[in-house]
Amino acid sequence: MADKQKLSTDAYKGVRDFYPEDKAVLEYIFDVWKHTAESFGYEQYDASILEPAELYSAKTSEEMVNEQTYTFIDRGERRVTLRPEMTPTVARMVAGRRHDLSFPLRWYSIPNLFRYERSQRGRLREHWQLNCDIFGSNEYSADVEIIALAHQIFLNFGADESMFEIRINDRSWLHEIFGTYGLNDAQTKAMLALLDRKEKIDNFDEEAEKICGKPFGISNIKPAEDSSLTRVMNGLTELGVKNVILSPSTVRGLTYYTGTVFEVFDTAPENSRALLGGGRYDNLTELFGGEPIPGVGFGFGDVTFKNFLETHNLLTSNVTAPTLMIIPTDPEHILVAEKLAQNFRANEISTAVDLSDRKVGKKVAHAGDTFVTYALVLGEDEIASKKYTVKNLAEKTETSGTLEELLEKLSN
């Protein structure tokens, strides 16, 4: 009898499996994202990955829903979409309880998102994304805060300002400029699309003149001193955010942005790309009726950000490696080692016991290679005397003492 065809071990095209080392990095990214957002006073929310397809077609297009999303008909004959972004979802949630909520809101989430598109470096069909939003404030200071939050996230991962730049613009300012050129709605839409591609094409001036009917110049135009854009930039300077540049070609592709728009770019030539993007959207909740609720926020994908961390050598350790590895010299000592490990864990020192059959020297070397901070070799002498030696694997130093003494030293 012929063998049955074996199933492939490959994941679905454009998505990822997370082996422990991959999951460790992902959880590390999540932890710092959460810590930073909550340090700014943001509250976490979430929602289902399933949304009615009309939530996206109403504000984008049927083409986007049909060609760039995972959309299907469920058993109740409803068109359902795996969410490709989170902003429409949070707008729906805010609009749904607008009379019960206390504004302004500071909310964040880390949703799983899905887009049916060609996979490439930094862009997959499925990814995780940090979304941070402020609802209910028209003040330019809300724009300043949301950008300052994005800036702080990079710093909290060990980056410095030379590694990234914040490109900022204002859609309302662009519309004022288009007005001076007498552009109609179709021309304005075409110019926004062209500006969004400006850094990727060589014939921008030629294409802009075709749309405007005359030469189009924007590089030397500056926003007024009392404009929202200037206030946002000055506000960031006051907060010590120094790597902000005015970028007239930053427009963001999504149509719901109404004011400030911004993107964070990696400055490394080998990874020159946008890492984070966002802006102000003051009309999105109108889709659900009632007066619009102003909002400003950003999305920050895990795939491009991991590339950034790797490019700048900011992932130099196994972020979930235990602090301490206890290494028994004989299999008979494993149970004693496990009991000893319980004491360290009870004092919030993450501890693992090496269960391998490698020689002791190789066990110690392996602990160092996997970024464990300390190693404790447990043999008959240590068990009998109840005195132990802990080696700092990076600094090549040793500390000896009783369990109580070591707990005090390692906890400080």
C-alpha positions as CSV (number, residue, x, y, z in Angstrom):
1,M,0.0,0.0,0.0
2,A,1.4,3.4,-1.0
3,D,2.2,5.8,1.8
4,K,-0.3,8.6,2.4
5,Q,0.9,12.0,1.2
6,K,2.7,13.8,4.0
7,L,1.5,17.2,5.1
8,S,3.9,20.1,4.7
9,T,5.7,21.5,7.8
10,D,5.6,25.0,6.2
11,A,3.4,27.7,7.7
12,Y,0.8,29.3,5.5
13,K,2.4,31.7,3.1
14,G,3.1,35.2,4.5
15,V,2.6,34.3,8.2
16,R,5.0,33.0,10.9
17,D,5.6,30.2,13.4
18,F,6.9,31.4,16.7
19,Y,9.5,29.0,18.1
20,P,10.5,29.7,21.7
21,E,13.3,32.0,20.7
22,D,11.1,33.9,18.4
23,K,8.2,34.1,20.9
24,A,10.7,35.4,23.5
25,V,11.6,38.4,21.3
26,L,8.0,39.0,20.4
27,E,6.9,39.0,24.1
28,Y,9.9,41.3,24.9
29,I,8.7,43.8,22.3
30,F,5.1,43.5,23.7
31,D,6.3,44.1,27.3
32,V,8.2,47.3,26.5
33,W,5.4,48.5,24.3
34,K,2.9,48.0,27.2
35,H,5.2,49.4,29.9
36,T,5.8,52.6,27.8
37,A,2.1,53.1,26.9
38,E,1.0,52.6,30.5
39,S,3.7,55.0,31.8
40,F,2.0,57.7,29.7
41,G,-1.4,56.8,31.3
42,Y,-2.8,54.7,28.4
43,E,-5.4,51.9,29.1
44,Q,-5.4,48.7,27.2
45,Y,-8.4,47.5,25.1
46,D,-9.0,44.7,22.6
47,A,-11.6,43.4,20.2
48,S,-12.2,40.4,17.9
49,I,-10.2,39.9,14.8
50,L,-13.5,39.6,12.9
51,E,-15.3,42.7,11.7
52,P,-18.2,43.4,9.2
53,A,-16.6,44.0,5.8
54,E,-18.6,47.3,5.4
55,L,-16.5,48.8,8.3
56,Y,-13.6,49.0,5.8
57,S,-15.4,49.5,2.5
58,A,-17.3,52.5,3.9
59,K,-14.1,54.5,4.5
60,T,-11.7,53.0,1.9
61,S,-13.1,51.1,-1.1
62,E,-14.6,47.8,-2.2
63,E,-11.4,47.3,-4.2
64,M,-9.3,47.4,-1.0
65,V,-11.7,45.0,0.8
66,N,-11.9,42.6,-2.1
67,E,-8.2,42.5,-3.0
68,Q,-6.2,43.4,0.1
69,T,-8.1,41.7,2.9
70,Y,-9.2,38.3,4.0
71,T,-13.0,38.7,3.4
72,F,-15.5,35.8,3.3
73,I,-19.2,35.0,3.7
74,D,-20.0,33.3,7.0
75,R,-22.8,30.8,7.5
76,G,-25.2,33.6,8.3
77,E,-24.6,35.1,4.8
78,R,-22.7,38.0,6.4
79,R,-19.5,39.5,4.8
80,V,-16.8,39.2,7.3
81,T,-13.2,40.6,7.2
82,L,-10.2,39.6,9.3
83,R,-9.2,43.1,10.5
84,P,-6.4,44.7,8.4
85,E,-6.0,47.6,10.8
86,M,-7.3,48.6,14.3
87,T,-8.3,52.3,13.9
88,P,-11.8,51.6,12.4
89,T,-12.4,49.1,15.2
90,V,-11.5,51.5,18.0
91,A,-13.5,54.3,16.3
92,R,-16.5,51.9,16.3
93,M,-16.0,51.0,20.0
94,V,-15.6,54.7,21.1
95,A,-18.7,55.7,19.0
96,G,-20.7,52.9,20.5
97,R,-20.2,54.1,24.1
98,R,-19.6,57.8,23.5
99,H,-22.2,58.7,26.2
100,D,-20.7,56.5,28.8
101,L,-17.0,57.4,28.3
102,S,-15.1,60.2,30.0
103,F,-13.0,62.1,27.4
104,P,-10.2,62.5,26.6
105,L,-9.4,58.8,26.3
106,R,-5.9,57.4,26.2
107,W,-6.2,53.8,24.8
108,Y,-3.7,51.3,23.4
109,S,-3.9,47.7,22.1
110,I,-1.6,45.2,20.4
111,P,-3.9,43.5,17.8
112,N,-3.1,40.7,15.4
113,L,-3.7,42.2,11.8
114,F,-4.2,40.5,8.4
115,R,-3.7,41.8,4.9
116,Y,-3.7,39.7,1.7
117,E,-0.7,41.2,-0.1
118,R,2.7,40.2,-1.5
119,S,5.1,39.2,1.3
120,Q,8.4,41.0,1.4
121,R,11.0,42.2,3.9
122,G,9.2,44.1,6.6
123,R,5.7,43.2,5.3
124,L,3.9,40.0,5.8
125,R,0.2,38.9,5.5
126,E,-0.1,38.8,9.3
127,H,1.6,40.8,12.0
128,W,1.1,42.3,15.4
129,Q,0.9,46.1,15.9
130,L,0.9,48.5,18.8
131,N,-1.9,51.0,18.4
132,C,-2.0,54.1,20.7
133,D,-4.8,56.7,20.4
134,I,-6.1,59.8,22.1
135,F,-9.8,60.5,21.6
136,G,-11.7,63.6,22.5
137,S,-9.1,66.3,22.3
138,N,-8.7,69.0,19.5
139,E,-5.6,70.4,21.2
140,Y,-2.3,70.3,19.3
141,S,-0.8,69.1,22.6
142,A,-2.5,65.7,22.0
143,D,-0.5,65.4,18.8
144,V,2.7,66.4,20.6
145,E,2.0,63.7,23.3
146,I,1.3,60.9,20.9
147,I,4.5,61.6,18.9
148,A,6.5,61.9,22.2
149,L,5.1,58.5,23.2
150,A,6.3,57.0,19.9
151,H,9.7,58.6,20.5
152,Q,10.0,57.3,24.0
153,I,9.3,53.7,22.8
154,F,12.5,53.8,20.8
155,L,14.5,55.1,23.7
156,N,13.1,52.4,26.0
157,F,14.6,49.8,23.7
158,G,18.0,51.4,24.0
159,A,17.9,53.3,20.7
160,D,19.3,56.9,20.5
161,E,18.0,59.7,18.2
162,S,20.7,59.1,15.6
163,M,19.1,55.8,14.8
164,F,15.7,57.1,13.7
165,E,14.0,60.3,12.6
166,I,10.4,61.5,12.9
167,R,9.0,63.0,9.7
168,I,6.0,65.2,10.3
169,N,3.5,67.0,8.1
170,D,-0.1,68.2,8.2
171,R,-2.8,67.2,5.7
172,S,-4.8,70.4,6.3
173,W,-1.7,72.5,5.5
174,L,-1.3,70.5,2.2
175,H,-4.9,71.3,1.3
176,E,-4.2,75.0,1.9
177,I,-1.3,74.8,-0.5
178,F,-3.4,72.9,-3.1
179,G,-6.0,75.6,-2.7
180,T,-3.4,78.2,-3.8
181,Y,-2.9,76.2,-7.0
182,G,-6.6,76.0,-7.6
183,L,-6.7,72.2,-7.5
184,N,-10.1,70.5,-7.6
185,D,-11.0,67.4,-5.5
186,A,-9.7,64.9,-8.2
187,Q,-6.4,66.8,-8.6
188,T,-6.0,67.0,-4.8
189,K,-6.5,63.3,-4.5
190,A,-3.9,62.7,-7.2
191,M,-1.4,65.1,-5.6
192,L,-1.7,63.3,-2.3
193,A,-1.1,60.0,-3.9
194,L,1.9,61.4,-5.8
195,L,3.4,63.0,-2.7
196,D,3.1,59.6,-1.0
197,R,5.3,58.1,-3.7
198,K,7.7,61.1,-3.9
199,E,10.7,59.3,-2.3
200,K,10.3,56.2,-4.6
201,I,10.1,58.0,-8.0
202,D,12.6,60.1,-10.1
203,N,10.1,62.2,-12.0
204,F,8.1,63.8,-9.3
205,D,8.3,67.3,-10.7
206,E,7.2,66.2,-14.1
207,E,4.2,64.2,-12.7
208,A,3.2,67.1,-10.4
209,E,3.1,69.5,-13.3
210,K,0.9,67.2,-15.2
211,I,-1.6,67.2,-12.3
212,C,-1.4,70.9,-11.5
213,G,-1.1,72.3,-15.0
214,K,2.0,74.3,-13.9
215,P,5.2,73.7,-11.9
216,F,4.5,72.6,-8.4
217,G,6.9,73.7,-5.6
218,I,6.6,72.7,-2.0
219,S,10.1,72.2,-0.7
220,N,10.7,75.8,0.3
221,I,7.2,76.5,1.6
222,K,7.0,76.7,5.4
223,P,3.9,76.5,7.6
224,A,2.8,79.7,9.4
225,E,4.1,80.4,12.9
226,D,0.7,80.1,14.4
227,S,-0.3,76.9,12.5
228,S,-1.0,73.6,14.3
229,L,2.0,72.0,12.5
230,T,4.4,74.6,13.8
231,R,3.0,74.3,17.3
232,V,3.4,70.6,17.3
233,M,7.0,70.8,16.1
234,N,7.8,73.5,18.7
235,G,6.1,71.4,21.4
236,L,8.2,68.4,20.6
237,T,11.3,70.6,20.8
238,E,10.3,71.8,24.2
239,L,10.0,68.1,25.3
240,G,13.5,67.4,24.1
241,V,12.6,65.5,21.0
242,K,15.3,66.7,18.6
243,N,15.1,64.3,15.7
244,V,11.9,65.8,14.1
245,I,12.0,67.1,10.5
246,L,9.3,68.8,8.4
247,S,8.5,66.4,5.6
248,P,6.0,67.8,3.0
249,S,6.0,64.4,1.2
250,T,4.7,62.5,4.3
251,V,1.0,62.2,3.7
252,R,0.1,58.7,4.9
253,G,-1.9,56.6,2.4
254,L,-5.1,56.2,4.4
255,T,-7.8,58.7,3.5
256,Y,-9.2,59.3,7.0
257,Y,-6.3,61.5,8.2
258,T,-7.4,65.2,8.6
259,G,-4.4,67.0,10.2
260,T,-1.1,66.1,11.6
261,V,0.5,63.0,10.0
262,F,3.9,61.5,10.9
263,E,6.2,58.6,10.2
264,V,9.3,57.3,12.0
265,F,12.1,56.2,9.7
266,D,15.1,54.1,10.3
267,T,18.3,56.1,9.5
268,A,20.4,53.0,8.7
269,P,21.0,52.9,5.0
270,E,20.6,49.1,4.9
271,N,17.1,49.4,6.5
272,S,15.9,52.8,5.2
273,R,12.1,52.5,5.7
274,A,9.1,53.6,7.7
275,L,8.8,51.9,11.0
276,L,5.7,53.6,12.5
277,G,3.0,55.9,11.2
278,G,0.0,57.8,12.4
279,G,-1.8,61.1,12.5
280,R,-5.0,63.0,13.4
281,Y,-8.4,61.7,12.2
282,D,-11.2,63.9,13.5
283,N,-14.1,62.6,11.3
284,L,-13.8,58.8,11.5
285,T,-16.5,58.3,14.2
286,E,-19.0,60.1,11.9
287,L,-19.4,56.7,10.1
288,F,-21.4,55.6,13.2
289,G,-23.6,58.7,13.5
290,G,-23.6,61.6,15.9
291,E,-21.0,64.4,16.3
292,P,-17.5,63.5,15.3
293,I,-15.0,62.7,18.1
294,P,-11.5,64.0,17.4
295,G,-8.7,61.4,17.5
296,V,-5.0,61.1,17.0
297,G,-2.9,58.0,17.1
298,F,-0.3,55.7,15.5
299,G,0.3,52.1,14.5
300,F,3.7,50.3,15.1
301,G,4.2,46.9,13.5
302,D,6.3,44.2,15.1
303,V,7.9,43.0,11.8
304,T,9.6,46.2,10.8
305,F,10.5,47.0,14.4
306,K,12.3,43.7,14.9
307,N,14.3,44.5,11.7
308,F,15.2,47.9,13.3
309,L,16.3,46.3,16.6
310,E,18.4,43.8,14.7
311,T,19.9,46.4,12.3
312,H,21.1,48.5,15.3
313,N,22.2,45.5,17.4
314,L,19.6,46.2,20.1
315,L,18.6,42.5,20.4
316,T,21.9,41.3,22.0
317,S,20.5,38.9,24.5
318,N,17.9,36.2,24.9
319,V,15.3,38.4,26.5
320,T,13.6,35.6,28.4
321,A,16.8,33.7,29.5
322,P,16.6,32.9,33.2
323,T,18.7,35.0,35.5
324,L,20.2,32.0,37.1
325,M,21.0,28.5,35.8
326,I,21.6,25.7,38.5
327,I,23.9,23.0,37.1
328,P,23.9,19.7,38.9
329,T,27.1,17.7,38.6
330,D,25.3,14.4,38.7
331,P,21.7,13.4,37.7
332,E,21.1,12.4,41.4
333,H,21.4,16.0,42.4
334,I,18.6,17.2,40.1
335,L,15.8,17.1,42.7
336,V,18.0,19.0,45.2
337,A,18.7,21.5,42.4
338,E,14.9,21.9,41.7
339,K,14.2,22.6,45.4
340,L,17.0,25.1,45.5
341,A,15.6,26.8,42.4
342,Q,12.2,27.2,44.1
343,N,13.8,29.4,46.7
344,F,15.3,31.7,44.1
345,R,12.1,31.8,42.2
346,A,10.2,32.7,45.4
347,N,12.4,35.7,45.6
348,E,11.6,36.8,42.0
349,I,14.9,35.5,40.6
350,S,14.1,33.5,37.4
351,T,15.9,30.2,37.7
352,A,16.2,27.1,35.6
353,V,17.9,23.7,36.2
354,D,20.1,22.3,33.5
355,L,18.7,18.8,32.8
356,S,21.1,17.9,29.9
357,D,23.7,15.2,30.0
358,R,26.5,17.5,28.8
359,K,29.7,17.8,30.9
360,V,29.7,20.5,33.6
361,G,32.1,22.8,31.7
362,K,29.9,22.6,28.6
363,K,26.8,23.3,30.6
364,V,28.4,26.5,32.0
365,A,29.5,27.5,28.5
366,H,26.0,26.9,27.1
367,A,24.4,29.0,29.8
368,G,26.8,31.9,28.8
369,D,26.0,31.4,25.1
370,T,22.3,31.7,25.8
371,F,22.7,34.9,27.8
372,V,22.0,33.5,31.3
373,T,23.4,35.9,33.8
374,Y,24.5,33.6,36.6
375,A,25.5,29.9,36.9
376,L,25.5,27.9,40.1
377,V,27.3,24.5,40.0
378,L,25.7,22.1,42.5
379,G,27.7,19.1,43.6
380,E,28.1,16.9,46.7
381,D,30.2,19.5,48.6
382,E,27.7,22.3,48.0
383,I,24.8,20.0,49.1
384,A,26.6,19.0,52.3
385,S,27.9,22.5,53.3
386,K,24.8,24.4,52.1
387,K,27.2,27.0,50.8
388,Y,27.1,27.8,47.1
389,T,29.1,29.8,44.5
390,V,27.4,31.9,41.9
391,K,29.4,32.9,38.8
392,N,28.6,36.0,36.8
393,L,29.0,34.6,33.3
394,A,29.5,38.0,31.6
395,E,31.8,39.6,34.1
396,K,33.7,36.4,35.1
397,T,33.2,37.2,38.8
398,E,32.1,34.9,41.6
399,T,30.0,35.3,44.7
400,S,29.8,32.7,47.5
401,G,27.6,32.2,50.5
402,T,24.6,30.6,52.0
403,L,21.2,30.6,50.3
404,E,20.1,33.5,52.4
405,E,23.2,35.5,51.6
406,L,23.0,34.8,47.9
407,L,19.3,35.8,47.8
408,E,20.2,39.1,49.3
409,K,23.1,39.8,46.9
410,L,21.2,38.7,43.8
411,S,18.1,40.6,44.7
412,N,19.9,44.0,45.0
